[in-house]
């Protein structure tokens, strides 16, 4: 069951790199953003790879770091599926799993977060995440 929204951030794609074009394509993407995780103001740095599938959809996996303003951190790893939505924009849905020693983020160690990740044609990102109960 979808629970409360625990994360929202906006940011910018900061880099792209073609990894492979054999049997489709695989691209690595980096992004940075700012938002709130469990109500805490944060900055995020993330990288994911995405590859095309035979039906035109996308599959990807990523990892990142989320830093609170006091320097405490949470890391994440996740995976998702996506599609092109026109003009170079991409839309993904998937799940992220956190790890943190910080008390303010400790509950995330046992949470699966379902996410929506949107990248528009100009490289602006928007992420929303909900606890999966």
N, C-alpha and C positions, 0 to 999 in steps of 0.2 A: 504494500500500500504506500502511496506517495504521502510523505509527511510534510513537515514545515520546510519552507525555503530557508536554507542556511547559508547560501552564498549568492552574491551578485557582483559582477565586475565589468568594467569597460576598459578597452585598451586598444593596442595597435599591433598589427603584424610587423615584426622588425626584420625578418629575413626569410628567404626561401632558397632551397637548394634541390636540384634534381638529383636523386640518388640512383635511379635506374629507369630505362625505357624498354627493357626486355620483357616482352609479353604483357604490355600495359605500361603504366608509369608508377613511380614511387617518388614522392616529394617530401622533404623535411621542411618544417615551418617552425619559426620561433616567434614568440609574442611576449609583450609586457602589458600589464594593466594595473588598475587600482580598483578596490571595491571593499566589500565587507564580508567577513567570514564569521559566523556566529555573533554578529553585531560589532565585531572588532574591525577597525580600519586597517586595510592591508594593501600591500603591493605584491604583484605576482610576476614571476618569470617562468615561462613554459616553452617546451619544445615537443613537437609531435611529428610522426611520419604518417603519411597517408598514401594508400595505393588504390589504383583503379581496380574494379572487379568487372567480370565479363558482362554484367547487365548494366554497366555504366555507373553503378553506385560506388561508394568509397568505404574503405575500412582503414582505421588508424589506431595507433597507440601513442601515448605520450607520458610525460613526466614533468614535474615542476616544483617550484618553491614558492611558498606564500609567507611573507614577512609582515609581522605586526610592527607598528611604529616604535615599540619598545625593544625591537630586535628579536623577539621570540618568533619561532618558525614552525611551519608545518610543511611537509613534503607530500606530494601526491603522485600516483601512477594511475593510468586509466586507459580505457579503450572505448571506441565508438564506431558508429556507421554514419555515413553522410551522403550528401548529394549536392550537385551544382544547382543553383537556383536562379541563374541568369546573370549576365554581365560580369562573370568572374566571381560572384558571391558563392559561398559554401555554407551549408547548414549540417550540423552534426548532432547526434543524440547518443548518449552512452552512460558509463558509470566510472566514478573516480573513487579511489581508496586512499585515505590519508594516513600519515604517521607523524606523531609529534610527542615530544617529551614535555612541552609547555602545558601547564595546568589549564590555561584558558582554551586550549585546543584538544585536551586529552580525550574528551568524549568521542572525538572523530576517529580514534583508533579502532573503534568497533562499529563504524558507520559506513554504509555504502551510499554514496551520493549520486543520484541520477542527474544528468546535466543536459542542458541545451547550450550549444556553442555556435554562434553565428559570426561569420566574417563577411563584411560587405565588399563591394567591388573596389573600394578605396583602401581596404585592409584594416578597417575598424572592426574590433571584436566586441562581442557582448556575450557574457556567460551568466547563466542562472543555474543554481543547483539546489536540489531538494533531498532531504533525508529519505531513504527508502526504509520503511518500517516493516 
